[in-house]
Amino acid sequence: MKKITLLFAMIFLAVAVNAQDEIKNPSEDINTVFGKSGNIKLGWYIGFDCGYTKFNTKDVWLGGISAGMVINHTFTLGGWGRSFIHYQGMFYPEVTGTSGAYLDGGYGGLLIEYILMPKSVLHVTFPLLIGGGSASYVNDEDNNYCENNWESYDDDQILDKDDFFVIEPGVRAELNILKFMRLNAGISYRYTAGVDLINTPDNFMNNFTATVGLKFGKF
């Protein structure tokens, strides 16, 4: 945890230095690692990211996709969805007391994001996800679920299922690599409400998430 904190401290120090440069030398162009791009008022993007978090003691990997409109470079309005992708590591051995199950699910919803100093090569964004999700315990004694997780499973394999509300604020450092591509890394905190699964604490998904992602579009 100390290494992660140090890494983000270094990133945001670099962001602060870039922000001071922009204040002293304002420009209408968007600065990137490999040159500059034109100034537009309404843009768009599609983003892909991967994340790491924990549900209680379980390591969880998340796969995410987002899309949105970028208004005047500083405000994004769109949608964001994430799914649990590390099935093999998400086996709970005593869900019912006599049998175990794999946890499956995901969540998504409205994405609102504020972008601070967007014309700097390196800058900060503040994303907020508000929406809902679903989680299921899937019984798979033959292990077919892990081997064929892109296939659907029968209703009799579902031991328990529930929908929930989620809100997830975060902060990210973002790097303008090319005029159509941005790299970001950040941390967020996921808060859920309404989770009611068998033999499971209702707050077991509440935790920090570290993410790395790419955005492609017209910024």
For each residue, the residues with C-beta under 8 A, 3 or more apart:
1: 4 5
2: 5 6
3: 6 7
4: 1 7 8 187 210
5: 1 2 8 9
6: 2 3 9 10
7: 3 4 10 11
8: 4 5 11 12 173 187
9: 5 6 12 13
10: 6 7 13 14
11: 7 8 14 15 122 173 185
12: 8 9 15 16 124 173
13: 9 10 16 17
14: 10 11 17 18 122 173
15: 11 12 18 19 117 120 122 123 124 173
16: 12 13 19 20
17: 13 14 20 21
18: 14 15 21 22 117 120 121 122 123
19: 15 16 22 23 116 117 120 123
20: 16 17 23 24
21: 17 18 24 25 120
22: 18 19 25 26 27 117 119 120
23: 19 20 26
24: 20 21
25: 21 22
26: 22 23
27: 22 31 36 119
28: 39
29: 36 37 38 39 119
30: 36 37 38 39 73 118 119 176 179 219
31: 27 36 119 120 121 176
32: 35 36 37 121 176 177 178 179
33: 121 175 176 177 178
34: 177 178
35: 32 179
36: 27 29 30 31 32 179
37: 29 30 32 176 179 219
38: 29 30 179
39: 28 29 30 73
40: 43 73 218 219
41: 71 72
42: 69 70 71 72
43: 40 69 70 73 217 218 219
44: 67 68 69 70 217 218
45: 67 68 70 76 182 215 216 217 218 219
46: 65 66 67 215 216 217
47: 64 65 66 67 213 214 215 216
48: 64 65 213 214
49: 63 64 65 66 184 211 212 213 214
50: 61 62 63 64 211 212 213
51: 61 62 63 64 82 209 210 211 212
52: 59 60 61 62 209 210 211
53: 60 62 190 207 208 209 210
54: 57 58 59 60 207
55: 58 60 90 103 204 205 207
56: 201 204
57: 54
58: 54 55 89 90 92 103
59: 52 54 86 89
60: 52 53 54 55 84 86 89 90
61: 50 51 52 84 85 86 89
62: 50 51 52 53 82 83 84 85 209 211
63: 49 50 51 82 83 85
64: 47 48 49 50 51 80 81 82 83 211 213
65: 46 47 48 49 80 81
66: 46 47 49 78 79 80 81 111
67: 44 45 46 47 78 79
68: 44 45 76 77 78 79 111 113
69: 42 43 44 76 77 78
70: 42 43 44 45 73 75 76 115 217 218 219
71: 41 42 74 75 76 77
72: 41 42 75
73: 30 39 40 43 70 115 118 119 219
74: 71 114 115 116 118
75: 70 71 72 113 114 115
76: 45 68 69 70 71 111 112 113 114 115 125 127
77: 68 69 71 110 111 112
78: 66 67 68 69 110 111
79: 66 67 68 108 109 110 111
80: 64 65 66 108 109 110 111 127 129 131
81: 64 65 66 106 107 108 109
82: 51 62 63 64 106 107 108
83: 62 63 64 105 106
84: 60 61 62 87 90 103 104 105 106
85: 61 62 63
86: 59 60 61 89 90
87: 84 90 102 104 145 146 149
88: 91 146
89: 58 59 60 61 86
90: 55 58 60 84 86 87 102 103 104
91: 88 100 101 102
92: 58 95 100 101 102 103 137 200
93: 100
94: 97 98 99 100 199
95: 92 99 100 101 137 159 160 198 199 200
96: 99 101 159 198 199
97: 94 199
98: 94
99: 94 95 96 139 141 159
100: 91 92 93 94 95 139
101: 91 92 95 96 137 138 139 140 159
102: 87 90 91 92 137 138 140 145 146
103: 55 58 84 90 92 135 136 137 138
104: 84 87 90 135 136 137 138 145
105: 83 84 133 134 135 136
106: 81 82 83 84 133 134
107: 81 82 131 132 133 134 164 166 192
108: 79 80 81 82 129 131 132 133
109: 79 80 81 129 130 131 132 166
110: 77 78 79 80 129 130 131
111: 66 68 76 77 78 79 80 127 128 129
112: 76 77 127 128 130
113: 68 75 76 125 126 127 128
114: 74 75 76 125 126
115: 70 73 74 75 76 118 123 124 125 126 174
116: 19 74 123 124 125 126
117: 15 18 19 22 120 123 124
118: 30 73 74 115 123 219
119: 22 27 29 30 31 73 123
120: 15 18 19 21 22 31 117 123 176
121: 18 31 32 33 175 176
122: 11 14 15 18 173 174 175 176
123: 15 18 19 115 116 117 118 119 120 173 174 176
124: 12 15 115 116 117 171 172 173 174
125: 76 113 114 115 116 171 172 174 184 186
126: 113 114 115 116 169 170 171 172
127: 76 80 111 112 113 169 170 171 172 186 188
128: 111 112 113 167 168 169 170
129: 80 108 109 110 111 166 167 168 169 170 188
130: 109 110 112 166 167
131: 80 107 108 109 110 165 166
132: 107 108 109 163 164 165 166
133: 105 106 107 108 163 164 166 192
134: 105 106 107 161 162 163 164
135: 103 104 105 161 162 164 195 197 205
136: 103 104 105 158 159 160 161
137: 92 95 101 102 103 104 158 159 160 161 197 198
138: 101 102 103 104 145 153 157 158 159
139: 99 100 101 157 158 159
140: 101 102 143 144 145 146 153 157
141: 99
142:
143: 140 146 147
144: 140 147 148
145: 87 102 104 138 140 148 149 153 157
146: 87 88 102 140 143 149
147: 143 144
148: 144 145 151
149: 87 145 146
150:
151: 148
152:
153: 138 140 145 157 158
154: 157
155: 158
156:
157: 138 139 140 145 153 154
158: 136 137 138 139 153 155 161
159: 95 96 99 101 136 137 138 139 198
160: 95 136 137 197 198
161: 134 135 136 137 158 197
162: 134 135 194 195 196 197
163: 132 133 134 194
164: 107 132 133 134 135 192 193 194 195 205
165: 131 132 192 193 194
166: 107 109 129 130 131 132 133 190 191 192 193
167: 128 129 130 191
168: 128 129 188 189 190 191 209
169: 126 127 128 129 188 189
170: 126 127 128 129 186 187 188 189 209 211
171: 124 125 126 127 186 187 188
172: 124 125 126 127 184 185 186 187 211
173: 8 11 12 14 15 122 123 124 184 185 186
174: 115 122 123 124 125 182 183 184 215
175: 33 121 122 182 183 184
176: 30 31 32 33 37 120 121 122 123 179 182 219
177: 32 33 34 181 182 183
178: 32 33 34 181
179: 30 32 35 36 37 38 176 219
180: 216 217 218 219
181: 177 178 214 215 216
182: 45 174 175 176 177 214 215 219
183: 174 175 177 212 213 214
184: 49 125 172 173 174 175 211 212 213 214 215
185: 11 172 173 210 211 212 213
186: 125 127 170 171 172 173 210 211
187: 4 8 170 171 172 208 209 210 211
188: 127 129 168 169 170 171 208 209 211
189: 168 169 170 206 207 208 209
190: 53 166 168 205 206 207 208 209
191: 166 167 168 206
192: 107 133 164 165 166 195 203 205 206
193: 164 165 166
194: 162 163 164 165 202
195: 135 162 164 192 200 202 203 204 205
196: 162 202
197: 135 137 160 161 162 200
198: 95 96 137 159 160
199: 94 95 96 97
200: 92 95 195 197 204
201: 56 204
202: 194 195 196
203: 192 195 206
204: 55 56 195 200 201
205: 55 135 164 190 192 195
206: 189 190 191 192 203
207: 53 54 55 189 190
208: 53 187 188 189 190
209: 51 52 53 62 168 170 187 188 189 190
210: 4 51 52 53 185 186 187
211: 49 50 51 52 62 64 170 172 184 185 186 187 188
212: 49 50 51 183 184 185
213: 47 48 49 50 64 183 184 185
214: 47 48 49 181 182 183 184
215: 45 46 47 174 181 182 184 219
216: 45 46 47 180 181
217: 43 44 45 46 70 180
218: 40 43 44 45 70 180
219: 30 37 40 43 45 70 73 118 176 179 180 182 215
